[in-house]
């Protein structure tokens, strides 16, 4: 309560500075801060554009800090009357979590590796156990060897995010990277698993990936620049006194580097990826100082992924269509590219290109390859005899019973494994870990994630609906509700959407959502164009000049749910984050009358101003996703939907804009400007809240309980708008 009191007091101080006329009191609700207008001319292409709130970008300005503190205090004051229900929601959600839990361990080499959580602790603990006997079996009675406890790291950090771990081939050394702010500036460590000695080996901005060479001394890692573009590959020699060596630098601003190791451990893979082009280089893992060989010369628009496999490469490539095909290509000896376009044309196909099915991912074991395939809006796992002499004609699918679900291959740990591991869940089925026998497809259930409190899946039902867009396209919606609370007429409904980057929004289980379903709320997902829900064409039809399809698809889904009696505008709340926050802003501008409230998390809403600033993280590489507003034709289509630029006088829904001060992907000021402008144009009485986390980044709070508190806060806002709070 002392903190809240301080926040409210800061509102009063900020009010005097910013022109707010009525501060919070015991009897009257607070009025929101009023951001000063400081007109800035941002005209372009002959269109006069004035940005009144450009100044909010100045993060270190005392005036900006004062304003942000006032916004935080206003949000705290708004939530104060519902603190009790919000705390109840948190305890309810926390009560479903098995606090002391353990992930299914995975065998690699001489050890089984796993992680666990402990009662009351926010972060996982990583450990390993020595494999037993000739079969290398797992035995819980064997003493646990600690590797990394993130709770210990959190004692000296307000934020902790792990960006991967890699154990050396000799299984003595652990490389890991940790972010202490949420800004994606990862500190790279090497820890001696025998002695416990932990050393920082790279403090310059580090991102994305690191892999060990075969000698267990050489560690390759990727650094990023100030714009967070992963552009350099470096080589570190453990124990060496000389500095790290720059191995490769990607000059094209549209590309980021990726770094992988083949499952058999024999090959390192360096990728360069833009939003529509990809190429790879290879290096024998036992020759860390040798030259990396190009697989194929870079061709604009050509995307492919490679998997070294028994003297060949499995190549997933889009040369015959956007949904990719899978072929086998021999590795060419000597200098120059590893493969040629001629080899590709004549390569044996394990899986041909199909217009109705996209090959999303492939992993290769000693005897089989496994493809993750998206077909009809759902994922299938296809088992293939992949060695020489086979063409995939004897493929076998792993079968699933539910119509709408999520199935994802787990990164494998052993090349000679006879099973592939994956996770499965749906809107009603908790996350389940399975293994499928590669030879037969037979399934083995290893674990179902426990849901405390007596969860009964039979009490809930899910559906898949289809709604016709204006151009005739059928757009799917997945939804879930509690059977006994499903009414014959409209009821509160939460519609979620994303629709960008080709990322699918698959139906997934999450236990906190039960707190909505158990109060009579229907939850729905709009599988709109721009995402990857129905394959690559689904993505291409919702980007660049076709981006408006993303927003009109979402409106089509919302209108369809209303027309079929699931809800009505006075009960319909929408939610999306990041690029999904752009979606929220765009559809709110298009149809403010259709929604009761909008929850926009770290929303990308200041599209044109952001994309005009090539010093910001992600800007240049995002030209292929959104367009380059420096070009008049591309500016024209971006101008039609940019949320901040298209705000107009209207009766807007209630708004909860959630953001974080250290977000390097969507800066805090995008939501701040958007909220400030809405307030000047809004004729409705609903709240417009700017809720900022002052210690986190793009993903919000890092601790599992802190993250649950953020969910509880968001749900409390929604339930208050629905009138469902006690």
N, C-alpha and C positions, 0 to 999 in steps of 0.2 A: 504494500500500500504506500510506503514511502516513495517508491519509484513512481507510481501513478501520480501521487501528489506533486512530485517534482516535475513530471511531464505536464500536468495541467498548469502549474505555475509558469513553466516555460512558454505555454500557449499565451498566457497573459502578457509576458514580456515581448514575445514575437508579435502579438497583436498590435502593440504600440508601434512597432517598427514597420509593420506591413499594412496597417490600415484596417484591421478587423475591428468592428464596432462593438461586438457583444461577446465577451469571453465566457467561458463555462462558469456556472454557479451551481449551487445545490438544487435550484428550482427550475432552471432553464437549460436546455441543451446548448452546447457550444455552437458557434457559427464557424464555418471553415475558414482557414487562412485565405487571404486574398493576395495573390501574387501580383506584384507591380508589373505594369506594362512598360516595357522598354523597347519600342519599335525598332526592328532591324530589317533593313532591306535585303531580301534574299531572292530578288527577282531573277528570272532566267528564261531564256527563249522568248523574250518579248512579253512575258506574263508578269505583272506586278505582284509580288508576294512580300508581305510584311509579317515577320515573326515577332510577336510581342514577348515571347518567353524564351528566346534564344539564350538569354543570360543565365538560365538555370543550369546550363552545361558547365558552369564554372565551379567545379566541385569544391575547390579549396577556398572559395570566396567566403568570408564571414557572413555576408548577406545571404548566400545560398544555404550555408549551414544553418543559419537562423531559420530560414524558411522550411528546410527539411525537418528541423526539430519541431517547428510549429505544426507541420503536417502529422508527424508521428504522435504528437501530443493530442491533436484533434482526433485521430483514429483511436487512440487509447481512451479518450473521453467518450467517444461514441460507443465503444465496446463495453465501457464500465457497467452500464445497467444490465448487461447480459453475461457478466463474468461468471455468475453461478452456473447457468446452463452450459456455458463454454467449458468450464472446469469439469462439469458432469460428462460432457461429450468426450473430453480428453481421457478421463478415467475409464469411461466405457470402452473407448478404442484401445487404450492401454491394456485393459482387462482381457482383450481377445488375443493379445500377443503372448506367446510362450517365451517368457523372458530368458530362461535358461534353455538354450537350444543349440543344436549342432547341425551344420550342413553335411550332406553325404560326402565322405572323403573320396579322393581320387588318387589312384596309384600312379606314381612316376618313378621309375628307377627302383631304388632301394627303400623308398618311403611311401607312406600314404599321407597326403596333404589334405588339411581341412581347416575349418573355422568354426567358432562357437561364440555365443553370447552368454553373458552372465547376468544374474538378477541385479536390476538397478543400474547397469552400466549401459552407456549410450552406443558404444562402438564394438565391432567384432574383434576377436582375438584369433590370430592365425597360428597354427601349430602343425606338427607332423609326428607320425609314429613310424618306427622301423617296420618294414614288411617282414613277415615271419615264414621261414621254411622255404623249400624249393618252389612252392606255388606262390610265394610272396603274399601270403594271406594277411588280412587285417585282424588285429586282436586289440580290443579296447583295454585289455589288462596291461599291455605294453606301455611303459612310461611315455608320457607326452613330452615332446621337445618343443619348447616355445620358439616362435619365429618373430612375431610382431604383434604387439598389443597397442591398438590405436587409442585405447583409453589412457595409456601412459603418455602418448603424444599429446593428447588433449589437455593434460595438466598444465602445459605451457602455451597452449594455443586456444583461442576462442572458436576456431573453425578448423576442422580436420577433414580433408578429402584425399583418399588414396587413389593414385593414378597408376595402378598396376603393380605387380610383383613378378620377379623373374629369378628363379633359382639356377645357379650355374650348373653346367653339365656334371661336375664332380660333386654336386649337391652340398657344397660347403658354404657358398656365398649367396646372399640374398640381395638383389637390387630392388629398390622400391622408390617411388616418388610420392611426395606429399605436398598438398596445397594448404597453406595456413590462413588464407584470406577469402577464398572463393573467386579470386581473379584469374585462376588458371596459371599462376606462376608456380610451377612445381619444383621442389628441391629434390635433387637426386641423391640417394644414399646407397652405400654398399655396407652390408652387415655381415660380419663373420659369425656364422651359425654355431661354430665351436666355442669361441671365446666370448661372444656377445658384443665385440667391438663394433661400433657403428660410426661410419665416416660419411660426411657430405662430400660428394665428388663433383657436383655441378650446382652452382648457385645462380648462374645466369639463367634467364628464362628458359625453361625446359618444358617440353610438351609431348604428349601423345604416346611415345613408345621408346622401348629400350630392349635389346637382346644381347645375350652372351654368345661369343664365339666358342668353338669347341675346346679351346685351351683353358677355359674358366678364368682367364686373366683379362681378356679383351672384352670390353663392354661398349657396344655401339648405342648411341642415343641421339634423339632429335631435339634440336632447340628451335624456339620460335622467336620472332622479332617483336618489336613493340606493338605491331598491329595484330599480334597473336597468330601470325601465319607461320606454320611449321615449315621452315625453309632450309635448314641445315642438318646434315648428318655428321656427327662427331664420333671419334674413336678414343676411348679411355683405356689406358693400360693400368690395371690394378697394381698399386705399389710403386709405380714409376714416379720419378721426381720431375720428369719433363711434363710440360702441359699437354692437354688433350689436342688431338689432331682433327682439323676440319677435313672431312673426306669428300663431301659433295654438297653443293648449294644449288637449289632450284631458283632460277632467275625470274621465272614467269609469276607475276603476282596473282594469277588465277589458280595456282596449284599449291597444294600442301603435300608434304612427305608423309609416308607411312612406313612402318618397319615391322617385319614379321620373321618368324623362323619356321621352316618346314617341320612337320610332325616327326619325321625321322631324325631331325636334328642335324642333317647334313648340309642344309642350304639356308642362307639368309636372304631375305627378300626386301628390297627397297622400292616402294611404290611412289608415284607422283600422280595426284588426283585433283582434277577440277570437277565442276558440277556436271560436265558432259564428256570428259576425256580422261583416260587413265593409261599409264604405262608402268613397266616394272624393270628392275635390274636384279641380278642374282650374284651371289658370292658364295663359294664353298666355305662352310663354317670352319674348316680346319686351315684356311688360308686367309687370316684376317687382314693382312697387308696387301693382298692381291687386288686387282682391279675388278670393279663390279661390271658385269656384262649386261647389256641391254637385251631384253627379251624380244621386243619388236620395236621398230622405230615409231615415235609418237605420230599419230594421225588424228587430226581434229575430229571429234565426235566418236572416236573409237574407244570403247570401254572394255576392259577385260581384266580377269583375275587369273592367277596361275597357282598351281599346286604341284611342286616337284613330286615325282612318283615313279620309282623304279627305273631310272634312266629316261623317263619321259616327263612331259608336262601335261597335266590336265588343265585345259584352258576354257574358261567360261567367257564368251565373247559375244558382242552384239553386232558382228559383221553381217549377219543375215536377218536382223530384226531387233527391235528394242528389248525383247524378252529374253535374249541370249540363247546360245546353244553351248553344248559341252563337247569338246573334242580332245583327242590325244595327239600330242605332237612330240616327235623325238627331239632330244637335246642335241644340237649341233656342236661338234667339237671345234676348237680353234678360236680365232678372233672374230670380232663383229657380233651382230645380233645372234641370240641363241636360236631363234626361229625366223622363218620368212613368211611373207604373205602367201607365197605359192604353197608352202607346206600347209598352211591353214586351209586353203581351198580344197586340198586333197586329203585332209586329215580324217581318220576314222571318227565317226560321231558316236558318243555314248548317249547323247540326248540332242535331237534336232531342235531348231527354233520352232516355237508354237505361238500363234497369235493369242491363244486362250490360256496360256500358262507361262509364268515367269520363273526362271531359275534364279533364286535369290542368293544361294550359298552352296558351296561344295567343300567337303572334307574328304581326305584320302587316307585310308588305312592300308595295311600290307596286302590285303586280299580284296578289299572292296572300296568303292567310293560311295558317299552318301550325299544326296542332293536335297536341299530344302527348296521346295517348289510351291509357288502361290498359284492356285487355280480356283476360279469361282469365288474369290474373296477369302479363301481358307488356305492354310498351309498343309502340304503333304510332305512326308519324308520318303524319299525314294532310294532304295538300296540297289547298288549296281556292282556287278562283277567287273572290276575296272582294269584287270591286268591284260597284257597283250593277248590278242586272240579273241577278245570279247568286245561286243559293240553296244552293250546295254539292252539287248533284246530280251534278256531274262531279268529285267528290273522287277523289283518287288516293292510295293508301297506299304508303309506302316499305316494301319487303318485306325480311324477315330470315329466315335459314335455321334458326338454332338455336331450340330450344324455350324455354330459359331464358336470358335475357340482360338487359342494361341498355342503354337508349338514351335520351340526354338532349339536348334542344336546347341549343345554345350561344347565349348572348345575342348577337343580331346587331349588327353595327356600321354597316350602311348600308341605308337605306330602299329605295333603287332596285336592290338586289342581285337577281340572277336565280337565286341559289342560296341554300339554307339549310344551315348547318353544324351538325353534331351529333357527339357521341362515342358510341361503341359498344364494349361489352366483354361478356364472359361469364365463367363460372368457368374456362374454358380459353383464351379469346381475350383477349390483351392489349388495352389501351385503344387504339382506333383512331379517328382523326379523319376524318370523311367530309363531303362536300358533296353535296346532292341538287339537281338542276335543278328549279326550281319548276314549269316547264311540262311536263316529261316524267317526273320522278321518277328519272331516270338518276343513278346513284351515281358519285362520284369519290372514291377513297381518297387522302387527303392524307398520312397518316402512321400508322404502327403504332408504338406506344411500344416501343422496343427492350428486350429482356430479355437481358442479357449472360450468357454461359456456355453458349450453345447450347440454349436452350429449344426443345422440340419439342412442340407442342400435341397431336400425334397419340398421344403416350404417356399422355395423360390422358383421362378420360371423365367426363361429367356426366350426372346423371339428375334427373328430376322425379317424386316420389312423392306419393301422397295418402293421408291417414289420417283415419278417421272419428272425430270427437269424440263425446262422450256424447249430445249433442243431435242427432246425425246430420249435423252440418256436416263437409264434406270440407276438410281443412286440408293445403295443399301444403308439401312439403319439397324443396329443391334440394340436391344433393350432388355432390361431385367427389372423385376419387381417381386414383392412378396405376394404370394397367391391370395392369402386371406385378406390382404389389404387392397387388392385390386378392385376398384369401384366400377360400376357400369358407366359412369360418366367421367368427365375430365378430373384430373387430380394433379398435384404438384409434380413437375417433371424437370430434371436436369439434363440438358442436351450438351454433350461435349464434342469438340471438334479440333482438328489440327490442320491437315491438308496442305503440306508443303514438303519439299525436298525428296519426294518419293518415299517418305517414311510411312509405313502402314500403321493405322490405329486399330490394332487387333483387340477383340474382346478379352479382357483380363480380369482376374479376380483380385480384389483388394478388400481386406477385412474392415478397414475404416468405413467403407461405403455402406456397410450393413447398418450403420447409424442413421443413414438416410432411408434405406429401404424399409427398415423396421418402424419408420415414422410415416409410411405411406407414400414415399417418393418413388417415382419411376426414374431410372437412370438409363440414358440412351447415348449412343455413339453415332455420329454422322460420318460415314465413310466416304468423304467427299473427294472430288478430283483435286489433284495437287499432291495427295498422298500416294502411297504405293499399294493401297488396299486391293486393287484389282489389276495389278501389274504395271509395267513401265508406261504403257500408253495412258493409263489413268493419271500418272504423274505428269506426263508431257502435255496433257490436255488441261492442266491447271497451273501452268507456270508462264512466265514472261507475258506475251501479248494475250494469252488465254487465262490469265490469273483470275479474271472476274468469274470464271466458272466455279472456282472454289467457293466464293461468297454466295453466288446464286444457288449452288447446290445445297449449301447449308440452310438457306432460307426455304428452299423447296422441302427439305426434311422437316424443318420446324412447322411450316404450313401443313404438310402432310400429317404430322402428328396431331395437330389441332383438328384438321378435317376428319380424321378417323376417331376423334373423341378421346384420345389419350390425355390431352391437356387443353388449356386455353391460354391466351396471352397473359392473363393476370396470374397464371400459375407457372409460367415457363421461364426458367432461369437457364442461362447459357454460360459455358466455361471453356477457356482455352488458354494456353501459355506459350510464350515466346512467339514463334510464327503463328501459333494458335491464338495469341493475343492480338496479332494483326487481324486475324479472322474476326475476333470479337469486335474490334473497333470498326472494321469495314461493314459488317452486317448490322451493327447498331446504327451506323449512319444511314444505311439503306432502308432499314425497317425498325425505327425506334419504337413503333407502336406494337411490335410483335412480341416483345420480351418484358418480363417483370423486372429482371435484374441481370447484370452482366458481371462475371468474375473474370478479369483479365490478369493473368500472372506473367510477370516480367514481359509485358507486351511490346512488340515491335510495331509501334504506331506512328512514329515520325519518319516514315519511309523515305521521302524525298530528301529531307535535310540530312539524314544519316547517309544515304547512298551518294550524296554529293560530296561527302567528306572522306577522301581516300586515306586520311590518317587514322581513321577509326578501325578497330579490329573488325575483320570479316568483310569490310566494304567491297574491295576490289574483287575478291573471289566470289562475292555474291551477285556480281553483275549478271552471271549466267542464270541465276535463279529468278531475279526480280527485274533486271534490266539496268542500264546505265543512264541515269537521268541527264548526264551531260550531252546525250544524243537526243535531239528534239523528238524523234519518233518514239523512242522508248520512254522519254519523260511523259509523253502524251498519255500512254496507257497507264503508267504509274500514278499519274495525277488523278485518274478517274476513281482510284480506290484508297489512296493514302489516308488513313483515318484522321490524322491531325489536320491535314489540309482540307478535308471534306466536312468538317464539323460545321453545323449551321444552327440557327435558332430552331429548337424543337423541344418537345417534352420527352426527355431521355429516360431510359430505365435507370433504376438504382445501379450504382457502379462501385465495385471493389477492385481497385487496381493494386496488385501486390508486386513489390519490386525489392531489390537489394542493392545496397550502396556499392558493393564491390563487383557487380555484374560486369564482366568484360565482353559479353556477347550482346546484350541489350542494355545499354546504360540506363541508370536510374532516372535520368532526366527525360527520357521518352515518355514514361508514364506521368512524370511530374507536369510536363508541358500539356499533355493531353487532358489531365484532370483539371488543371487550371483553366484551360480554354472551355471545356465542357461547362464549368460552373458559370461562366459569363454568358452562355447561350441557352442554358437549361431553364425550361419553364415548369418542370415538374418539381415535386417536393421530396422525392426520394433522395437518400444520401448518396454523395459522391465522395468516396474515400480513397486516399492515397496511403497505403499501408507499407512502410518501408522497414526492412530488416537491416540494421546498421552494422552487422558483423558478417554477412554472408554474401554469396555470389549468385550466379544464375540458377542454381538448383535449390536455393533456399537453405534452411538450417541443415547442418551436417549430422548431428546426433539423431538417433532414431526416435527418442522421446521428444526432442525439440521439433523434429519434423512433424510428429503427431500433433503437437500443440498448434502448429501452423495449419494443419488440416482442420483441427477442431475450431479454430478461429474462422476459417473460411466457411465451414459448415454452419457455424453459429450465425454468420451473416445471412446465409441462404435461408436457414430455418426462420430467422426473424422476418425476412421478407415474405416467406410463405405463411407467416402467422402460426408456426408450429412450435414455437418455444413456449415453455410453461410460464 
